[in-house]
Amino acid sequence: MSLSVFAVPGIPEVVAGDDLATVIGDALDGQLESGDIVVVSSKIVSKAEGRIVSAADREQAITDETVRVVATRAHPGGVTRIVENRLGIVAAAAGVDASNTVPGTVLLLPVDPDASAAALRTVLESRFGASLGVIITDTLGRPWRLGQTDVAIGASGVVLLEDLRGSLDTHGRTLDVTLPAVGDEIAAAADLVKRKSAGLPVAVLRGLAHLLAADAPGARALIRPIAEDMFRQGTAEAWDEGFEAGRASN
């Protein structure tokens, strides 16, 4: 197996109302093959869809996008809020982002990244006559590791969870829980060539055609169900709730 990934130059500054599929298609002209996966930063999707608000309204925007507070921590620069947003994603500031946008504005995540990915895929497949996958990405932190990485928040035509349960390892033992999040791995691989400040919001990954499936579920399939979430609260919040419950029972 071989794998290649390359960034796509020539994407202009995207503004509200732009036909993003045409913008990306023009930049990709002559570069796509059947089996390719087009990886798009959510920022340009948000810009094209007009998901832009005044920076003065950032805190209110975070509140508006929040459905559940996981943890809040004060620090010298302000307050960090880790919340679950309307997409079911747990992230700092509900995914509201002030980077790579016009000064004085912040970006909200797309309303429905899976639908946005499906729309892009439909146009790009028609234009290039190729079977493609599309993944929309955003940057998230990890609760048990330092740093951030790109993950899939929207997708169309790509298997995002490769279910290896029931198969055998190299020693003949049955794999019971192995479920690689290949959608997130693709997003992270693309981020290596897009980089954060190079003005390269689109990349193409080639060599994983076996993951393409027209009816594959979108990125919501990557969100852990509530019943399986063992870490629904921050440490301090869980402690406070337990303390209050204990005091109320006495």
C-alpha positions in Angstrom: 0.0 0.0 0.0 1.2 3.5 -0.8 -0.3 6.8 0.5 0.2 10.3 -0.7 -1.2 13.6 0.4 -0.8 17.1 -1.1 -2.0 20.5 -0.4 -4.0 22.4 -3.1 -2.6 25.9 -3.9 -4.7 28.6 -5.6 -7.6 28.8 -3.1 -8.5 32.5 -2.9 -9.9 34.2 0.2 -13.4 32.8 0.6 -16.2 35.2 1.5 -19.9 34.7 2.3 -21.9 33.6 -0.7 -19.0 32.0 -2.7 -19.7 28.8 -4.6 -17.2 26.8 -2.6 -17.5 23.7 -4.8 -16.5 25.8 -7.9 -13.7 27.5 -6.0 -12.2 24.2 -5.0 -12.9 22.6 -8.3 -11.1 25.4 -10.2 -8.0 24.9 -7.9 -8.1 21.1 -8.4 -8.6 21.1 -12.1 -6.7 18.2 -13.6 -5.5 16.9 -10.2 -8.2 14.5 -9.1 -8.5 10.7 -9.6 -11.2 8.3 -8.7 -10.6 7.1 -5.1 -9.2 10.5 -3.9 -10.4 12.0 -0.7 -10.7 15.8 -0.7 -10.0 17.3 2.8 -11.4 20.7 3.4 -10.8 23.0 6.5 -14.1 23.9 8.1 -13.1 27.6 8.1 -13.6 28.1 4.4 -16.9 26.2 4.6 -18.0 28.5 7.4 -16.9 31.6 5.5 -18.8 30.5 2.3 -21.9 29.8 4.4 -21.7 33.2 6.1 -21.1 31.7 9.6 -19.3 34.9 10.7 -20.1 37.1 13.7 -18.5 40.2 15.3 -15.7 39.4 17.7 -17.4 41.5 20.2 -20.1 38.9 20.3 -17.7 35.9 20.7 -18.7 35.0 24.3 -22.4 35.3 23.4 -21.8 33.2 20.3 -20.1 30.5 22.4 -23.2 30.5 24.7 -25.5 30.3 21.8 -23.7 27.3 20.3 -23.5 25.5 23.6 -25.9 22.7 24.6 -23.9 21.5 27.6 -21.1 22.8 29.7 -18.4 20.2 30.5 -15.8 22.3 32.3 -15.0 26.0 32.9 -11.6 27.2 34.1 -10.4 30.8 34.8 -6.9 31.7 33.7 -4.9 34.9 33.5 -6.2 35.6 30.0 -9.8 35.0 30.8 -12.0 31.9 31.0 -11.9 28.7 29.0 -15.1 26.9 28.4 -15.1 23.3 27.3 -18.6 22.6 26.0 -20.7 20.3 23.9 -22.0 22.3 20.9 -25.0 21.8 18.6 -23.1 19.3 16.5 -22.5 17.1 19.5 -18.8 17.9 19.4 -17.1 18.6 22.8 -14.6 21.4 22.2 -13.1 24.6 23.7 -15.3 27.6 23.0 -17.9 25.5 21.1 -15.6 25.6 18.1 -16.0 29.4 17.8 -12.6 30.5 16.2 -10.8 33.8 15.8 -7.9 32.5 13.7 -7.7 32.9 9.9 -10.6 35.3 9.7 -11.0 39.0 9.1 -9.9 41.1 12.2 -12.9 41.9 14.3 -14.8 38.7 13.4 -15.0 35.1 14.6 -16.2 32.0 12.8 -18.9 29.6 13.9 -18.7 26.0 12.7 -20.9 25.0 9.7 -24.6 24.4 10.6 -24.4 20.8 9.2 -20.9 19.8 8.1 -22.1 16.4 6.8 -24.6 18.1 4.5 -21.8 20.6 3.4 -19.5 17.7 2.6 -22.2 15.9 0.6 -22.9 19.0 -1.4 -19.2 19.5 -2.3 -18.9 15.8 -3.2 -21.9 15.8 -5.5 -20.5 18.8 -7.5 -16.9 17.6 -7.6 -17.8 14.1 -8.6 -20.0 15.4 -11.5 -17.3 17.9 -12.6 -14.4 15.4 -12.6 -16.3 12.2 -13.4 -14.6 10.5 -10.5 -15.7 8.6 -7.4 -14.5 10.8 -4.5 -14.8 11.2 -0.7 -15.0 14.6 1.1 -14.0 15.2 4.7 -14.4 18.6 6.5 -12.1 19.1 9.4 -11.6 21.2 12.5 -8.9 21.4 15.1 -9.6 19.9 18.5 -7.6 19.4 21.7 -7.4 16.0 23.4 -8.3 15.5 27.1 -5.4 13.2 27.9 -2.7 14.6 25.7 -1.1 18.0 25.0 -1.5 19.8 21.7 -4.2 19.8 19.1 -4.9 17.8 16.0 -7.4 18.0 13.1 -10.4 15.7 13.1 -13.3 15.0 10.8 -16.4 17.0 11.7 -18.2 16.4 8.4 -17.9 13.8 5.7 -19.5 12.2 2.6 -18.6 9.0 0.8 -15.9 7.9 3.2 -15.9 5.2 5.8 -14.7 7.0 9.0 -14.6 4.0 11.4 -12.8 0.9 10.0 -14.3 -1.9 12.0 -11.7 -4.6 12.6 -13.6 -6.4 15.4 -13.8 -10.1 14.8 -10.7 -10.2 12.5 -7.4 -11.8 13.5 -4.1 -10.2 14.4 -0.8 -11.4 13.0 -0.7 -14.1 15.8 -4.2 -15.4 15.1 -5.8 -13.7 18.0 -9.3 -12.2 17.6 -9.5 -8.4 17.8 -12.4 -7.5 20.1 -12.3 -3.7 20.3 -10.2 -2.5 17.4 -12.1 0.3 15.6 -9.6 2.8 14.0 -11.0 6.3 13.6 -9.6 6.5 10.0 -11.6 9.7 9.4 -9.7 11.5 12.1 -6.4 10.0 10.9 -7.1 11.3 7.3 -7.9 14.7 8.8 -4.6 14.8 10.7 -2.6 13.6 7.7 -4.1 16.4 5.6 -3.2 18.9 8.2 0.5 18.1 7.9 0.5 19.6 4.4 -2.2 22.3 4.8 -0.5 23.7 7.9 -2.2 26.4 10.0 -0.9 29.7 8.5 0.1 28.8 4.9 -3.2 29.7 3.3 -3.8 26.1 2.1 -7.2 25.0 3.4 -7.7 22.1 1.0 -5.7 18.9 0.6 -6.1 15.6 -1.4 -5.3 12.2 0.1 -4.7 9.4 -2.4 -4.3 5.7 -1.7 -7.3 4.9 0.4 -9.9 4.1 -2.2 -11.0 1.1 -0.3 -12.5 3.4 2.3 -14.8 5.1 -0.2 -18.5 4.1 0.1 -21.3 6.2 -1.3 -23.6 5.3 1.6 -21.1 5.7 4.4 -22.5 7.6 7.4 -21.2 11.1 8.1 -19.0 12.4 10.8 -21.7 12.3 13.4 -20.9 8.6 13.5 -17.7 9.5 15.3 -19.4 11.1 18.3 -19.5 8.8 21.3 -23.0 8.0 22.5 -24.0 9.6 25.8 -24.5 6.2 27.4 -20.9 5.3 26.7 -19.4 8.7 27.8 -17.4 8.0 31.0 -16.1 11.6 31.2 -19.1 13.9 30.8 -17.9 16.4 33.3 -14.6 18.1 34.3 -12.9 17.0 37.4 -13.9 20.0 39.5 -17.5 20.0 38.2 -17.9 16.3 39.1 -16.4 16.9 42.5 -18.7 19.8 43.2 -21.8 17.8 42.0 -20.8 14.8 44.2 -20.2 17.0 47.2 -23.6 18.7 46.8 -25.3 15.4 46.4 -23.7 14.0 49.5 -24.6 17.1 51.5 -28.2 17.0 50.4 -28.5 13.3 51.4 -27.4 14.0 55.0 
